[in-house]
Amino acid sequence: MPAKKKKTSKTIAESFEEAADELEEIIKTLEQEPSSLAKLLDDFERGQDLLNYCQNTLKSARKRLDIVEAKIQANSLDEEPEPLPSNREPNNDNDVRLL
C-alpha cells in the first residue's frame, strides 16, 4: 500500500509586508508586461490570494487593537482618581496667573 501524501497548507507569505510587496510587483507586471493568458491568470490568482491574506491580516490586527483598547479603557475606568494631599485644597480658580 503506497504511503499517503500529507496535505500541506501552502503558506501564502511569511509576513504581511512580504505579501504586500509581492502583490505590488504582480500589479506592476499585470499593468506593464504583456504575457500569455495562462501567465496572466496565474498572476491574477496569486494576487487574489495575496490580497485575501493581507485583508485577513489587517482584520486580525484590528481585532487585536480593539481588545487592547478595551482593556486600557476598562483599566482606566477601574482606577480611582488619586486624592489630593491633605495640605492642599483643590484649585477651583480658572484665572491664569502670570505673576
N, CA and C of each residue as an Amber inpcrd file, in Angstrom:
protein
   297
   0.8470000  -1.1750000   0.0000000   0.0000000   0.0000000   0.0000000
   0.8980000   1.2450000   0.0000000   0.7070000   2.1640000  -0.9540000
   1.5630000   3.3450000  -1.0120000   1.2720000   4.2970000   0.1430000
   2.3230000   4.9820000   0.5600000   2.1710000   5.9540000   1.6550000
   1.3560000   7.1440000   1.1650000   0.4590000   7.6160000   2.0250000
  -0.3500000   8.7760000   1.6700000   0.4850000  10.0370000   1.7970000
   0.2900000  10.9110000   0.8520000   0.9740000  12.1920000   0.9310000
   0.2710000  13.0610000   1.9600000   1.0600000  13.7110000   2.7620000
   0.4900000  14.6350000   3.7360000   0.0220000  15.8800000   3.0170000
  -1.1360000  16.3320000   3.3860000  -1.6190000  17.5870000   2.8300000
  -0.9250000  18.7170000   3.5750000  -0.2050000  19.5240000   2.8410000
   0.4570000  20.6620000   3.4620000  -0.2370000  21.9230000   2.9940000
  -0.5210000  22.7670000   3.9390000  -1.1490000  24.0270000   3.5570000
  -0.0510000  24.9610000   3.0670000  -0.2450000  25.4690000   1.8900000
   0.7440000  26.3540000   1.2950000   0.6590000  27.7090000   1.9890000
   1.7730000  28.1400000   2.5050000   1.8300000  29.4370000   3.1410000
   1.8100000  30.5010000   2.0560000   0.9040000  31.4150000   2.1860000
   0.7900000  32.4860000   1.1950000   2.0180000  33.3890000   1.2710000
   2.3960000  33.7770000   2.4720000   3.5370000  34.6710000   2.6560000
   4.0580000  34.5170000   4.0740000   5.2930000  34.9070000   4.2540000
   5.9070000  34.8500000   5.5820000   5.4390000  35.9950000   6.4700000
   5.0970000  37.1200000   5.8490000   4.6640000  38.2730000   6.6260000
   3.7380000  39.1420000   5.7780000   3.0570000  40.0520000   6.4420000
   2.1840000  40.9910000   5.7540000   2.9830000  41.8300000   4.7670000
   4.1390000  42.2900000   5.2030000   4.9690000  43.1460000   4.3590000
   5.4200000  42.4140000   3.1010000   5.8130000  41.1600000   3.2720000
   6.2370000  40.3530000   2.1270000   5.0780000  40.1710000   1.1470000
   3.9080000  39.8910000   1.6590000   2.7320000  39.7000000   0.8050000
   2.3900000  40.9920000   0.0660000   2.4390000  42.1100000   0.7630000
   2.1180000  43.3960000   0.1450000   3.1230000  43.7330000  -0.9490000
   4.4060000  43.4670000  -0.7020000   5.4400000  43.7270000  -1.7070000
   5.2400000  42.8620000  -2.9470000   4.9530000  41.5800000  -2.7270000
   4.7410000  40.6760000  -3.8550000   3.4920000  41.0800000  -4.6360000
   2.4490000  41.4580000  -3.9270000   1.2190000  41.8950000  -4.5770000
   1.4810000  43.1290000  -5.4360000   2.2730000  44.0470000  -4.9230000
   2.6200000  45.2530000  -5.6760000   3.3770000  44.8920000  -6.9610000
   4.2870000  43.9440000  -6.8800000   5.0380000  43.5040000  -8.0570000
   4.1190000  42.8500000  -9.0830000   3.1870000  42.0530000  -8.6200000
   2.2360000  41.3970000  -9.5320000   1.3940000  42.4430000 -10.2440000
   0.9540000  43.4400000  -9.5110000   0.1410000  44.5020000 -10.1090000
   0.9310000  45.2210000 -11.1910000   2.1940000  45.5610000 -10.8920000
   3.0370000  46.2270000 -11.8910000   3.1940000  45.3520000 -13.1270000
   3.4200000  44.0660000 -12.9090000   3.5950000  43.1400000 -14.0230000
   2.3320000  43.0660000 -14.8700000   1.1870000  42.9370000 -14.2180000
  -0.0750000  42.8410000 -14.9530000  -0.3560000  44.1140000 -15.7430000
   0.0480000  45.2620000 -15.2070000  -0.2170000  46.5330000 -15.8760000
   0.7430000  46.8170000 -17.0230000   1.9900000  46.3340000 -16.9130000
   3.0160000  46.7680000 -17.8570000   3.4640000  45.7240000 -18.8670000
   3.5700000  44.4870000 -18.4690000   4.1670000  43.4880000 -19.3350000
   3.1130000  42.5930000 -19.9740000   3.0580000  42.5970000 -21.3060000
   2.1470000  41.6430000 -21.9460000   2.6520000  40.2210000 -21.7000000
   1.7310000  39.3290000 -21.5150000   2.1070000  37.9640000 -21.1920000
   1.0580000  37.0170000 -21.7560000   1.3470000  35.7470000 -21.6500000
   0.3770000  34.7600000 -22.1230000  -0.8340000  34.7600000 -21.2030000
  -1.9310000  34.2970000 -21.7250000  -3.1610000  34.2410000 -20.9360000
  -2.9760000  33.3760000 -19.7000000  -2.2860000  32.2520000 -19.8500000
  -2.0610000  31.3530000 -18.7170000  -1.2640000  32.0680000 -17.6120000
  -0.2220000  32.8080000 -18.0000000   0.5970000  33.5340000 -17.0200000
  -0.2300000  34.6360000 -16.3610000  -1.0270000  35.3360000 -17.1580000
  -1.8840000  36.3810000 -16.5990000  -2.8500000  35.8140000 -15.5670000
  -3.4450000  34.6860000 -15.8870000  -4.3900000  34.0620000 -14.9550000
  -3.6890000  33.5900000 -13.6880000  -2.5040000  33.0050000 -13.8400000
  -1.7390000  32.5710000 -12.6580000  -1.3800000  33.7620000 -11.7710000
  -0.9120000  34.8500000 -12.4100000  -0.5510000  36.0450000 -11.6410000
  -1.7750000  36.6420000 -10.9610000  -2.9020000  36.6650000 -11.6770000
  -4.1310000  37.2080000 -11.1040000  -4.5760000  36.3790000  -9.9050000
  -4.5180000  35.0680000 -10.0480000  -4.9190000  34.1800000  -8.9510000
  -4.0030000  34.3570000  -7.7480000  -2.6970000  34.4450000  -7.9830000
  -1.7410000  34.6650000  -6.8930000  -2.0190000  36.0160000  -6.2230000
  -2.3140000  37.0170000  -7.0380000  -2.6320000  38.3380000  -6.4980000
  -3.8660000  38.3050000  -5.6150000  -4.8720000  37.5560000  -6.0210000
  -6.0830000  37.4220000  -5.2070000  -5.7750000  36.7490000  -3.8730000
  -4.9530000  35.7010000  -3.9180000  -4.5580000  35.0190000  -2.6770000
  -3.8150000  35.9620000  -1.7430000  -2.8940000  36.7420000  -2.3130000
  -2.1280000  37.6890000  -1.5010000  -3.0380000  38.7810000  -0.9330000
  -3.9640000  39.2630000  -1.7600000  -4.8950000  40.2940000  -1.2990000
  -5.7410000  39.7750000  -0.1440000  -6.2600000  38.5690000  -0.2700000
  -7.0560000  37.9750000   0.8170000  -6.2220000  37.8160000   2.0800000
  -4.9830000  37.3790000   1.9350000  -4.0770000  37.2320000   3.0850000
  -3.8850000  38.5830000   3.7720000  -3.6060000  39.6200000   2.9810000
  -3.3790000  40.9500000   3.5500000  -4.6410000  41.4680000   4.2470000
  -5.7960000  41.3010000   3.6240000  -7.0420000  41.7680000   4.2330000
  -7.3340000  41.0270000   5.5400000  -7.1170000  39.7210000   5.5490000
  -7.3450000  38.9400000   6.7710000  -6.3620000  39.3290000   7.8650000
  -5.1200000  39.5960000   7.4770000  -4.1170000  40.0160000   8.4550000
  -4.5070000  41.3570000   9.0670000  -4.9800000  42.2840000   8.2370000
  -5.4070000  43.5870000   8.7480000  -6.6360000  43.4660000   9.6490000
  -7.5720000  42.6080000   9.2820000  -8.7560000  42.3950000  10.1320000
  -8.3430000  41.8390000  11.4920000  -7.4160000  40.8930000  11.4740000
  -6.9320000  40.2910000  12.7190000  -6.2230000  41.3360000  13.5760000
  -5.4130000  42.1720000  12.9420000  -4.7080000  43.2240000  13.6770000
  -5.7010000  44.2010000  14.2860000  -6.7540000  44.5460000  13.5340000
  -7.7740000  45.4690000  14.0480000  -8.4770000  44.8840000  15.2700000
  -8.7770000  43.5770000  15.2010000  -9.4280000  42.9220000  16.3410000
  -8.5200000  42.9620000  17.5680000  -7.2320000  42.7020000  17.3520000
  -6.2920000  42.7330000  18.4740000  -6.2020000  44.1340000  19.0650000
  -6.1780000  45.1530000  18.2010000  -6.1310000  46.5260000  18.6930000
  -7.3980000  46.8770000  19.4680000  -8.5400000  46.4130000  18.9840000
  -9.7960000  46.6530000  19.6970000  -9.7630000  46.0380000  21.0930000
  -9.1900000  44.8360000  21.2010000  -9.0880000  44.1670000  22.5090000
  -8.1760000  44.9620000  23.4370000  -7.0430000  45.4140000  22.9080000
  -6.1040000  46.1910000  23.7240000  -6.7580000  47.4970000  24.1640000
  -7.4360000  48.1790000  23.2430000  -8.1090000  49.4290000  23.5980000
  -9.1820000  49.2020000  24.6550000  -9.9220000  48.1180000  24.5360000
 -10.9650000  47.8090000  25.5200000 -10.3450000  47.5620000  26.8960000
  -9.2210000  46.8550000  26.9270000  -8.5430000  46.6050000  28.2080000
  -8.0460000  47.9020000  28.8240000  -7.4960000  48.7710000  27.9990000
  -6.9970000  50.0560000  28.5030000  -8.1450000  50.8800000  29.0690000
  -9.2570000  50.9240000  28.3460000 -10.4130000  51.6850000  28.8390000
 -10.9670000  51.0810000  30.1220000 -11.0210000  49.7530000  30.1850000
 -11.5240000  49.0990000  31.3920000 -10.6180000  49.4070000  32.5770000
  -9.3230000  49.3950000  32.3520000  -8.3780000  49.6970000  33.4330000
  -8.5040000  51.1490000  33.8710000  -8.6930000  52.0570000  32.9200000
  -8.7910000  53.4660000  33.2960000 -10.1030000  53.7460000  34.0310000
 -11.1450000  53.0100000  33.7350000 -12.4080000  53.1890000  34.4460000
 -12.3470000  52.5840000  35.8460000 -11.5410000  51.5360000  36.0060000
 -11.4050000  50.8930000  37.3110000 -10.5720000  51.7110000  38.2780000
  -9.6670000  52.5240000  37.7550000  -8.7850000  53.3150000  38.6220000
  -9.5470000  54.5110000  39.1650000  -9.3680000  54.7430000  40.4400000
  -9.9790000  55.9140000  41.0530000  -8.9800000  57.0510000  41.0020000
  -9.4570000  58.2740000  40.8950000  -8.5170000  59.3990000  40.8690000
  -7.7440000  59.4740000  42.1820000  -6.4830000  59.8490000  42.0720000
  -5.6450000  59.9530000  43.2620000  -6.1100000  61.1420000  44.0940000
  -6.2140000  60.9540000  45.4010000  -6.6540000  62.0760000  46.2470000
  -5.5530000  63.1360000  46.3230000  -5.9970000  64.3740000  46.5230000
  -5.0360000  65.4660000  46.6970000  -4.3820000  65.3340000  48.0690000
  -3.1580000  65.7850000  48.1810000  -2.5400000  65.7780000  49.5210000
  -3.3980000  66.5850000  50.4870000  -3.4180000  66.1790000  51.7370000
  -4.3220000  66.7870000  52.7210000  -4.0130000  68.2530000  52.9790000
  -2.7980000  68.6850000  52.6970000  -2.4580000  70.0750000  52.9620000
  -2.8020000  70.9830000  51.7740000  -3.3500000  70.4280000  50.7060000
  -3.7110000  71.2440000  49.5430000  -5.2100000  71.1980000  49.3290000
  -5.7460000  72.3190000  49.0240000  -7.1530000  72.4180000  48.6630000
  -7.2460000  72.3610000  47.1410000  -8.3100000  71.8160000  46.6070000
  -8.4580000  71.8370000  45.1540000  -8.5390000  73.2680000  44.6480000
  -7.9070000  73.5340000  43.5380000  -7.8850000  74.8690000  42.9660000
  -9.0490000  75.0070000  41.9940000 -10.0460000  75.7590000  42.4040000
 -11.2020000  75.9970000  41.5490000 -11.0750000  77.3010000  40.7900000
  -9.9540000  77.9660000  40.9480000  -9.7270000  79.2470000  40.2960000
  -9.3170000  78.9950000  38.8500000 -10.1010000  79.4770000  37.9060000
  -9.8110000  79.2770000  36.4990000  -8.9560000  80.3800000  35.9080000
  -8.6340000  81.4090000  36.7150000  -7.8120000  82.5010000  36.2240000
  -6.3800000  82.0400000  35.9760000  -5.7950000  82.6050000  34.9710000
  -4.3920000  82.3180000  34.6820000  -3.5720000  83.3950000  35.3430000
  -2.6470000  82.9780000  36.1480000  -1.8140000  83.9330000  36.8660000
  -0.4320000  83.9610000  36.2230000  -0.0190000  85.1480000  35.7930000
   1.2930000  85.2950000  35.1480000   2.3620000  85.7060000  36.1330000
   1.9990000  86.3210000  37.2350000   2.9930000  86.7780000  38.1940000
   2.9440000  85.9790000  39.4540000
